């Protein structure tokens, strides 16, 4: 009996050891960062929101290896004067290089005005860029949301984002659901800025953290340069939590860092509850990387769901924008009478990588095998949520929420738009074969459900 117990223990320990070895790279391996030298002229210019409301903007950039006197020249196109706004500089040393990063904070901008700007470090100037603030008479809001991009070097993100902006010229800013960068190395940061070229200088970019933004380890580490680039975090962090909220017209965004360990997530819960309690905006939208209701397993992201989901429901959050799982999915909350209501949970991505998913019947709609982005638009008592296939620019999903007093009504506009579940299994790959089978089983269930509830 004792020998059997010892043998069983050895088998368990061996199995755990083999499992840990198989997962070692996933858990702990960080790709090497090639040596780099930043340009001696301003580069990687990024426009974001500031921390002083919807009329503030931050501009960040990097230049050289040492901090020099830097500033932004800002011109209101309706006036002749050029303002000079001082920038703060900081040197960040990564694993294989160092660079000086700068941020200038623009305050007191005017609604309806157009601005031109360029950045300067030492005696080196960038090109001129421009942005416009919406008129005070237009209180509706329109923005684009993308999940993970994680593009490969030389990827097509810039092409897709430009098409999205051209198709939706009324979009006022872009929200990213984490993993905008494949890994925290200079080469991948360069690819991220190539993807945002001509976009990130003209409209504010709001990015949250994803797991790929962290250096792997027993405890993940987010490099300082993440906040130096996405500079609103410099003033909005709470105990090293990358949290941020912005009220823009009739919408308020609540941005979380779902990658952190339990003590940090508890702090974020306190922050989120405080922000939700203080909010009187019409539309509330939470953004986090890990889906509260996963499409890759019911127990995935359980801690995040326990800590945040009750607050999201209690304080009337309308939509939850998520990423991480490299597919499209939409889920609506249900009342006790099975009526669709808020919040609406969106999972989306715009990455070259596609993951195998589960087809939980709690969800209304799925999409696999392509890239997607969302257009969020408010007009009076209505929030319109549409999903577009980023590769074809064709409408993929549609939903709108109408608020009348305390009454909330959801209308699903996806009728007649077929679900796209594209997947080609590799020959002999058992996991691929199982996923292909799940797709067919889901299609059968979904078709029966449509026949019952046309």
C-alpha positions as a Python dict, from the first residue, in 0.01 Angstrom:
ca = {
    (1, 'X'): (0, 0, 0),
    (2, 'X'): (286, 237, 91),
    (3, 'X'): (469, 147, -229),
    (4, 'X'): (154, 216, -430),
    (5, 'X'): (120, 559, -265),
    (6, 'X'): (486, 639, -339),
    (7, 'X'): (446, 523, -700),
    (8, 'X'): (129, 731, -742),
    (9, 'X'): (304, 1037, -596),
    (10, 'X'): (596, 991, -837),
    (11, 'X'): (357, 967, -1131),
    (12, 'X'): (177, 1287, -1024),
    (13, 'X'): (504, 1476, -969),
    (14, 'X'): (640, 1355, -1303),
    (15, 'X'): (321, 1457, -1482),
    (16, 'X'): (333, 1802, -1321),
    (17, 'X'): (700, 1838, -1417),
    (18, 'X'): (630, 1745, -1778),
    (19, 'X'): (337, 1986, -1787),
    (20, 'X'): (546, 2269, -1642),
    (21, 'X'): (824, 2205, -1894),
    (22, 'X'): (571, 2211, -2179),
    (23, 'X'): (434, 2542, -2052),
    (24, 'X'): (768, 2701, -1960),
    (25, 'X'): (801, 2911, -2274),
    (26, 'X'): (440, 3028, -2253),
    (27, 'X'): (479, 3133, -1891),
    (28, 'X'): (833, 3266, -1869),
    (29, 'X'): (1007, 3311, -2207),
    (30, 'X'): (1060, 3667, -2324),
    (31, 'X'): (1197, 3714, -2677),
    (32, 'X'): (1536, 3882, -2691),
    (33, 'X'): (1539, 4252, -2765),
    (34, 'X'): (1783, 4338, -3043),
    (35, 'X'): (2015, 4634, -2976),
    (36, 'X'): (1871, 4962, -3100),
    (37, 'X'): (1956, 5329, -3113),
    (38, 'X'): (1673, 5585, -3124),
    (39, 'X'): (1672, 5842, -3400),
    (40, 'X'): (1830, 6181, -3334),
    (41, 'X'): (1511, 6346, -3463),
    (42, 'X'): (1163, 6324, -3303),
    (43, 'X'): (987, 5998, -3389),
    (44, 'X'): (694, 5783, -3275),
    (45, 'X'): (465, 6080, -3219),
    (46, 'X'): (134, 5985, -3058),
    (47, 'X'): (-176, 6191, -2976),
    (48, 'X'): (-383, 6076, -2677),
    (49, 'X'): (-636, 6217, -2436),
    (50, 'X'): (-504, 6412, -2142),
    (51, 'X'): (-610, 6393, -1779),
    (52, 'X'): (-809, 6717, -1771),
    (53, 'X'): (-1127, 6616, -1950),
    (54, 'X'): (-1235, 6590, -2310),
    (55, 'X'): (-1074, 6922, -2407),
    (56, 'X'): (-724, 6810, -2307),
    (57, 'X'): (-474, 6617, -2516),
    (58, 'X'): (-130, 6468, -2456),
    (59, 'X'): (139, 6432, -2721),
    (60, 'X'): (422, 6185, -2665),
    (61, 'X'): (733, 6108, -2871),
    (62, 'X'): (1091, 5992, -2837),
    (63, 'X'): (1419, 6139, -2957),
    (64, 'X'): (1780, 6044, -2891),
    (65, 'X'): (1924, 5883, -2581),
    (66, 'X'): (1941, 6182, -2345),
    (67, 'X'): (1684, 6436, -2232),
    (68, 'X'): (1708, 6774, -2403),
    (69, 'X'): (1492, 7085, -2397),
    (70, 'X'): (1171, 6988, -2576),
    (71, 'X'): (836, 7143, -2654),
    (72, 'X'): (531, 7135, -2880),
    (73, 'X'): (444, 7417, -3114),
    (74, 'X'): (63, 7439, -3129),
    (75, 'X'): (-137, 7655, -3368),
    (76, 'X'): (-511, 7713, -3362),
    (77, 'X'): (-589, 7736, -3734),
    (78, 'X'): (-834, 8019, -3664),
    (79, 'X'): (-558, 8237, -3511),
    (80, 'X'): (-211, 8353, -3610),
    (81, 'X'): (-37, 8289, -3278),
    (82, 'X'): (175, 7977, -3224),
    (83, 'X'): (184, 7851, -2866),
    (84, 'X'): (489, 7677, -2724),
    (85, 'X'): (408, 7405, -2469),
    (86, 'X'): (695, 7267, -2264),
    (87, 'X'): (742, 6889, -2262),
    (88, 'X'): (864, 6670, -1979),
    (89, 'X'): (1141, 6423, -2067),
    (90, 'X'): (1255, 6097, -1915),
    (91, 'X'): (1518, 5841, -2013),
    (92, 'X'): (1402, 5480, -2021),
    (93, 'X'): (1655, 5199, -2038),
    (94, 'X'): (1516, 4870, -2169),
    (95, 'X'): (1690, 4534, -2191),
    (96, 'X'): (1905, 4633, -2488),
    (97, 'X'): (1892, 5006, -2542),
    (98, 'X'): (1793, 5342, -2402),
    (99, 'X'): (1588, 5632, -2531),
    (100, 'X'): (1453, 5966, -2413),
    (101, 'X'): (1074, 5992, -2407),
    (102, 'X'): (873, 6313, -2393),
    (103, 'X'): (518, 6418, -2317),
    (104, 'X'): (353, 6757, -2360),
    (105, 'X'): (13, 6824, -2205),
    (106, 'X'): (-229, 7044, -2400),
    (107, 'X'): (-504, 7205, -2193),
    (108, 'X'): (-780, 7455, -2255),
    (109, 'X'): (-843, 7352, -2615),
    (110, 'X'): (-1161, 7484, -2774),
    (111, 'X'): (-1455, 7284, -2906),
    (112, 'X'): (-1501, 7302, -3280),
    (113, 'X'): (-1146, 7427, -3340),
    (114, 'X'): (-879, 7267, -3558),
    (115, 'X'): (-517, 7259, -3449),
    (116, 'X'): (-182, 7198, -3609),
    (117, 'X'): (124, 7093, -3412),
    (118, 'X'): (479, 6976, -3435),
    (119, 'X'): (719, 6854, -3168),
    (120, 'X'): (1074, 6969, -3106),
    (121, 'X'): (1370, 6824, -2918),
    (122, 'X'): (1688, 7028, -2909),
    (123, 'X'): (1685, 7191, -3250),
    (124, 'X'): (1514, 6902, -3429),
    (125, 'X'): (1151, 6937, -3538),
    (126, 'X'): (898, 6678, -3650),
    (127, 'X'): (660, 6723, -3941),
    (128, 'X'): (342, 6921, -3883),
    (129, 'X'): (34, 6719, -3783),
    (130, 'X'): (-326, 6821, -3725),
    (131, 'X'): (-636, 6732, -3524),
    (132, 'X'): (-983, 6877, -3474),
    (133, 'X'): (-1217, 6896, -3177),
    (134, 'X'): (-1586, 6840, -3242),
    (135, 'X'): (-1833, 7125, -3220),
    (136, 'X'): (-2014, 7183, -2889),
    (137, 'X'): (-2346, 7158, -3078),
    (138, 'X'): (-2276, 6792, -3162),
    (139, 'X'): (-2306, 6607, -2833),
    (140, 'X'): (-2329, 6262, -2986),
    (141, 'X'): (-2013, 6055, -2978),
    (142, 'X'): (-1854, 5820, -3232),
    (143, 'X'): (-1542, 5610, -3184),
    (144, 'X'): (-1380, 5291, -3308),
    (145, 'X'): (-1278, 4994, -3095),
    (146, 'X'): (-1021, 4730, -3186),
    (147, 'X'): (-914, 4431, -2980),
    (148, 'X'): (-567, 4276, -3002),
    (149, 'X'): (-353, 4370, -3304),
    (150, 'X'): (-19, 4204, -3216),
    (151, 'X'): (95, 4243, -3574),
    (152, 'X'): (399, 4070, -3717),
    (153, 'X'): (688, 4282, -3842),
    (154, 'X'): (574, 4425, -4175),
    (155, 'X'): (208, 4345, -4101),
    (156, 'X'): (-106, 4495, -4252),
    (157, 'X'): (-250, 4675, -3947),
    (158, 'X'): (-188, 5020, -4096),
    (159, 'X'): (-372, 4928, -4414),
    (160, 'X'): (-671, 4796, -4218),
    (161, 'X'): (-684, 5090, -3977),
    (162, 'X'): (-664, 5343, -4258),
    (163, 'X'): (-954, 5171, -4434),
    (164, 'X'): (-1154, 5173, -4111),
    (165, 'X'): (-1092, 5546, -4059),
    (166, 'X'): (-1178, 5625, -4421),
    (167, 'X'): (-1501, 5428, -4392),
    (168, 'X'): (-1590, 5603, -4065),
    (169, 'X'): (-1467, 5964, -4100),
    (170, 'X'): (-1693, 6079, -3817),
    (171, 'X'): (-1501, 5862, -3563),
    (172, 'X'): (-1344, 6094, -3305),
    (173, 'X'): (-1098, 5858, -3135),
    (174, 'X'): (-974, 5499, -3132),
    (175, 'X'): (-986, 5261, -2834),
    (176, 'X'): (-758, 4956, -2823),
    (177, 'X'): (-834, 4657, -2600),
    (178, 'X'): (-475, 4565, -2512),
    (179, 'X'): (-200, 4373, -2692),
    (180, 'X'): (-161, 4652, -2942),
    (181, 'X'): (206, 4541, -2951),
    (182, 'X'): (313, 4179, -2998),
    (183, 'X'): (587, 4193, -2733),
    (184, 'X'): (764, 4472, -2541),
    (185, 'X'): (1070, 4501, -2764),
    (186, 'X'): (1182, 4803, -2963),
    (187, 'X'): (1127, 4625, -3296),
    (188, 'X'): (765, 4545, -3211),
    (189, 'X'): (707, 4895, -3076),
    (190, 'X'): (834, 5018, -3411),
    (191, 'X'): (580, 4796, -3585),
    (192, 'X'): (304, 4933, -3362),
    (193, 'X'): (386, 5289, -3462),
    (194, 'X'): (406, 5188, -3825),
    (195, 'X'): (56, 5046, -3784),
    (196, 'X'): (-66, 5374, -3633),
    (197, 'X'): (116, 5593, -3884),
    (198, 'X'): (-96, 5895, -3989),
    (199, 'X'): (-373, 5777, -3753),
    (200, 'X'): (-214, 5807, -3410),
    (201, 'X'): (-106, 6164, -3482),
    (202, 'X'): (-452, 6284, -3591),
    (203, 'X'): (-699, 6124, -3348),
    (204, 'X'): (-661, 6038, -2978),
    (205, 'X'): (-559, 5677, -2912),
    (206, 'X'): (-676, 5514, -2587),
    (207, 'X'): (-497, 5188, -2514),
    (208, 'X'): (-526, 4955, -2217),
    (209, 'X'): (-274, 4690, -2117),
    (210, 'X'): (-281, 4333, -2245),
    (211, 'X'): (-78, 4035, -2134),
    (212, 'X'): (155, 4075, -2434),
    (213, 'X'): (248, 4421, -2308),
    (214, 'X'): (402, 4264, -1997),
    (215, 'X'): (740, 4097, -1956),
    (216, 'X'): (673, 3741, -1845),
    (217, 'X'): (784, 3610, -1507),
    (218, 'X'): (652, 3469, -1182),
    (219, 'X'): (514, 3820, -1143),
    (220, 'X'): (463, 4001, -1472),
    (221, 'X'): (632, 4337, -1521),
    (222, 'X'): (505, 4628, -1726),
    (223, 'X'): (788, 4843, -1853),
    (224, 'X'): (785, 5214, -1779),
    (225, 'X'): (794, 5296, -2150),
    (226, 'X'): (434, 5173, -2185),
    (227, 'X'): (317, 5465, -1969),
    (228, 'X'): (564, 5706, -2126),
    (229, 'X'): (408, 5630, -2465),
    (230, 'X'): (43, 5604, -2352),
    (231, 'X'): (102, 5908, -2138),
    (232, 'X'): (-238, 5954, -1970),
    (233, 'X'): (-135, 5665, -1743),
    (234, 'X'): (143, 5881, -1596),
    (235, 'X'): (-121, 6083, -1410),
    (236, 'X'): (-398, 5826, -1370),
    (237, 'X'): (-223, 5521, -1221),
    (238, 'X'): (-347, 5402, -882),
    (239, 'X'): (-87, 5204, -683),
    (240, 'X'): (82, 5089, -1005),
    (241, 'X'): (-253, 4991, -1157),
    (242, 'X'): (-284, 5114, -1515),
    (243, 'X'): (-636, 5254, -1483),
    (244, 'X'): (-786, 5551, -1664),
    (245, 'X'): (-1125, 5711, -1712),
    (246, 'X'): (-1231, 5976, -1960),
    (247, 'X'): (-1570, 6140, -1996),
    (248, 'X'): (-1623, 6241, -2356),
    (249, 'X'): (-1955, 6407, -2437),
    (250, 'X'): (-2227, 6160, -2331),
    (251, 'X'): (-1989, 5862, -2290),
    (252, 'X'): (-1753, 5767, -2009),
    (253, 'X'): (-1484, 5504, -2054),
    (254, 'X'): (-1355, 5304, -1757),
    (255, 'X'): (-1024, 5137, -1848),
    (256, 'X'): (-890, 4850, -1636),
    (257, 'X'): (-573, 4640, -1626),
    (258, 'X'): (-703, 4284, -1604),
    (259, 'X'): (-353, 4131, -1626),
    (260, 'X'): (-259, 4199, -1265),
    (261, 'X'): (-242, 3977, -958),
    (262, 'X'): (-526, 3957, -703),
    (263, 'X'): (-413, 4239, -468),
    (264, 'X'): (-392, 4480, -763),
    (265, 'X'): (-728, 4367, -900),
    (266, 'X'): (-884, 4432, -558),
    (267, 'X'): (-750, 4788, -571),
    (268, 'X'): (-893, 4826, -920),
    (269, 'X'): (-1231, 4707, -797),
    (270, 'X'): (-1230, 4986, -536),
    (271, 'X'): (-1128, 5239, -802),
    (272, 'X'): (-1395, 5119, -1046),
    (273, 'X'): (-1672, 5134, -786),
    (274, 'X'): (-1570, 5485, -685),
    (275, 'X'): (-1564, 5603, -1048),
    (276, 'X'): (-1899, 5440, -1130),
    (277, 'X'): (-2063, 5589, -822),
    (278, 'X'): (-1947, 5936, -922),
    (279, 'X'): (-2049, 5904, -1287),
    (280, 'X'): (-2368, 6067, -1410),
    (281, 'X'): (-2295, 6024, -1779),
    (282, 'X'): (-2562, 5871, -2002),
    (283, 'X'): (-2349, 5590, -2146),
    (284, 'X'): (-2094, 5391, -1946),
    (285, 'X'): (-1843, 5163, -2120),
    (286, 'X'): (-1584, 4944, -1949),
    (287, 'X'): (-1271, 4834, -2134),
    (288, 'X'): (-1051, 4545, -2019),
    (289, 'X'): (-835, 4287, -2189),
    (290, 'X'): (-959, 3957, -2044),
    (291, 'X'): (-1325, 3875, -2119),
    (292, 'X'): (-1546, 3848, -1813),
    (293, 'X'): (-1733, 3569, -1991),
    (294, 'X'): (-1472, 3369, -2177),
    (295, 'X'): (-1521, 3186, -2507),
    (296, 'X'): (-1221, 2963, -2434),
    (297, 'X'): (-1349, 2794, -2116),
    (298, 'X'): (-1606, 2867, -1846),
    (299, 'X'): (-1345, 2901, -1569),
    (300, 'X'): (-1115, 3134, -1764),
    (301, 'X'): (-1080, 3484, -1613),
    (302, 'X'): (-1294, 3376, -1318),
    (303, 'X'): (-1125, 3616, -1074),
    (304, 'X'): (-1185, 3913, -1303),
    (305, 'X'): (-1549, 3811, -1345),
    (306, 'X'): (-1601, 3780, -968),
    (307, 'X'): (-1436, 4114, -893),
    (308, 'X'): (-1580, 4332, -1167),
    (309, 'X'): (-1899, 4188, -1312),
    (310, 'X'): (-2129, 4264, -1019),
    (311, 'X'): (-2020, 4630, -1022),
    (312, 'X'): (-2073, 4650, -1397),
    (313, 'X'): (-2429, 4527, -1356),
    (314, 'X'): (-2507, 4722, -1039),
    (315, 'X'): (-2400, 5060, -1176),
    (316, 'X'): (-2559, 5029, -1517),
    (317, 'X'): (-2260, 4983, -1747),
    (318, 'X'): (-2395, 4959, -2100),
    (319, 'X'): (-2112, 4782, -2283),
    (320, 'X'): (-1798, 4587, -2194),
    (321, 'X'): (-1527, 4591, -2461),
    (322, 'X'): (-1275, 4305, -2438),
    (323, 'X'): (-1003, 4124, -2634),
    (324, 'X'): (-748, 3849, -2565),
    (325, 'X'): (-932, 3553, -2719),
    (326, 'X'): (-874, 3628, -3089),
    (327, 'X'): (-1224, 3580, -3220),
    (328, 'X'): (-1546, 3778, -3234),
    (329, 'X'): (-1830, 3719, -2988),
    (330, 'X'): (-2124, 3917, -2859),
    (331, 'X'): (-2326, 3841, -2548),
    (332, 'X'): (-2619, 4032, -2400),
    (333, 'X'): (-2719, 4020, -2037),
    (334, 'X'): (-3062, 3872, -1962),
    (335, 'X'): (-3336, 3974, -1719),
    (336, 'X'): (-3520, 3725, -1499),
    (337, 'X'): (-3775, 3706, -1784),
    (338, 'X'): (-3502, 3622, -2040),
    (339, 'X'): (-3529, 3962, -2205),
    (340, 'X'): (-3207, 4095, -2354),
    (341, 'X'): (-3068, 4391, -2160),
    (342, 'X'): (-2743, 4564, -2075),
    (343, 'X'): (-2456, 4518, -2033),
    (344, 'X'): (-2355, 4398, -2377),
    (345, 'X'): (-2026, 4204, -2375),
    (346, 'X'): (-1809, 4232, -2687),
    (347, 'X'): (-1499, 4024, -2758),
    (348, 'X'): (-1303, 4131, -3063),
    (349, 'X'): (-959, 4125, -3224),
    (350, 'X'): (-775, 4255, -3529),
    (351, 'X'): (-478, 4018, -3517),
    (352, 'X'): (-330, 3778, -3773),
    (353, 'X'): (-368, 3503, -3511),
    (354, 'X'): (-698, 3319, -3463),
    (355, 'X'): (-772, 3096, -3162),
    (356, 'X'): (-993, 2791, -3118),
    (357, 'X'): (-1293, 2883, -2907),
    (358, 'X'): (-1590, 2728, -2729),
    (359, 'X'): (-1941, 2804, -2852),
    (360, 'X'): (-2124, 2884, -2530),
    (361, 'X'): (-2497, 2919, -2595),
    (362, 'X'): (-2508, 3223, -2366),
    (363, 'X'): (-2359, 3420, -2654),
    (364, 'X'): (-2567, 3565, -2935),
    (365, 'X'): (-2308, 3559, -3212),
    (366, 'X'): (-1956, 3446, -3301),
    (367, 'X'): (-1699, 3507, -3570),
    (368, 'X'): (-1374, 3325, -3645),
    (369, 'X'): (-1111, 3333, -3915),
    (370, 'X'): (-1104, 3708, -3980),
    (371, 'X'): (-1023, 4042, -3814),
    (372, 'X'): (-1286, 4279, -3674),
    (373, 'X'): (-1340, 4625, -3531),
    (374, 'X'): (-1637, 4794, -3367),
    (375, 'X'): (-1797, 5129, -3431),
    (376, 'X'): (-1964, 5276, -3123),
    (377, 'X'): (-2196, 5570, -3183),
    (378, 'X'): (-2438, 5757, -2959),
    (379, 'X'): (-2728, 5974, -3075),
    (380, 'X'): (-2971, 6099, -2815),
    (381, 'X'): (-3124, 5802, -2634),
    (382, 'X'): (-2957, 5540, -2856),
    (383, 'X'): (-2620, 5364, -2851),
    (384, 'X'): (-2540, 5193, -3180),
    (385, 'X'): (-2288, 4906, -3174),
    (386, 'X'): (-2174, 4764, -3506),
    (387, 'X'): (-1903, 4513, -3588),
    (388, 'X'): (-1721, 4535, -3921),
    (389, 'X'): (-1498, 4277, -4082),
    (390, 'X'): (-1171, 4470, -4105),
    (391, 'X'): (-1048, 4274, -4407),
    (392, 'X'): (-1357, 4332, -4623),
    (393, 'X'): (-1501, 4643, -4450),
    (394, 'X'): (-1840, 4466, -4460),
    (395, 'X'): (-2093, 4490, -4177),
    (396, 'X'): (-2077, 4177, -3962),
    (397, 'X'): (-2297, 4250, -3660),
    (398, 'X'): (-2537, 4519, -3542),
    (399, 'X'): (-2710, 4600, -3216),
    (400, 'X'): (-2859, 4915, -3070),
    (401, 'X'): (-2961, 5009, -2719),
    (402, 'X'): (-3241, 5259, -2650),
    (403, 'X'): (-3285, 5418, -2307),
    (404, 'X'): (-3618, 5576, -2218),
    (405, 'X'): (-3607, 5684, -1857),
    (406, 'X'): (-3523, 5368, -1666),
    (407, 'X'): (-3645, 5145, -1948),
    (408, 'X'): (-3384, 4980, -2168),
    (409, 'X'): (-3462, 4818, -2500),
    (410, 'X'): (-3216, 4622, -2714),
    (411, 'X'): (-3267, 4553, -3083),
    (412, 'X'): (-3056, 4291, -3261),
    (413, 'X'): (-2989, 4411, -3615),
    (414, 'X'): (-2786, 4110, -3729),
    (415, 'X'): (-3078, 3926, -3884),
    (416, 'X'): (-2985, 3833, -4239),
    (417, 'X'): (-2609, 3864, -4180),
    (418, 'X'): (-2466, 3512, -4184),
    (419, 'X'): (-2212, 3413, -3922),
    (420, 'X'): (-1862, 3363, -4057),
    (421, 'X'): (-1690, 3063, -3897),
    (422, 'X'): (-1392, 3005, -4122),
    (423, 'X'): (-1145, 2739, -4019),
    (424, 'X'): (-927, 2496, -4211),
    (425, 'X'): (-795, 2216, -3984),
    (426, 'X'): (-442, 2091, -4031),
    (427, 'X'): (-435, 1729, -4142),
    (428, 'X'): (-369, 1496, -3852),
    (429, 'X'): (-406, 1768, -3586),
    (430, 'X'): (-648, 1633, -3326),
    (431, 'X'): (-716, 1973, -3166),
    (432, 'X'): (-800, 2119, -3506),
    (433, 'X'): (-1028, 1826, -3582),
    (434, 'X'): (-1207, 1871, -3249),
    (435, 'X'): (-1252, 2244, -3318),
    (436, 'X'): (-1391, 2178, -3666),
    (437, 'X'): (-1639, 1937, -3507),
    (438, 'X'): (-1740, 2200, -3249),
    (439, 'X'): (-1809, 2447, -3528),
    (440, 'X'): (-2041, 2204, -3705),
    (441, 'X'): (-2221, 2116, -3380),
    (442, 'X'): (-2269, 2485, -3304),
    (443, 'X'): (-2406, 2553, -3653),
    (444, 'X'): (-2662, 2277, -3603),
    (445, 'X'): (-2766, 2409, -3260),
    (446, 'X'): (-2780, 2765, -3386),
    (447, 'X'): (-2996, 2672, -3684),
    (448, 'X'): (-3244, 2494, -3458),
    (449, 'X'): (-3252, 2796, -3228),
    (450, 'X'): (-3331, 3025, -3524),
    (451, 'X'): (-3615, 2796, -3628),
    (452, 'X'): (-3763, 2812, -3276),
    (453, 'X'): (-3707, 3189, -3241),
    (454, 'X'): (-3711, 3328, -3597),
}
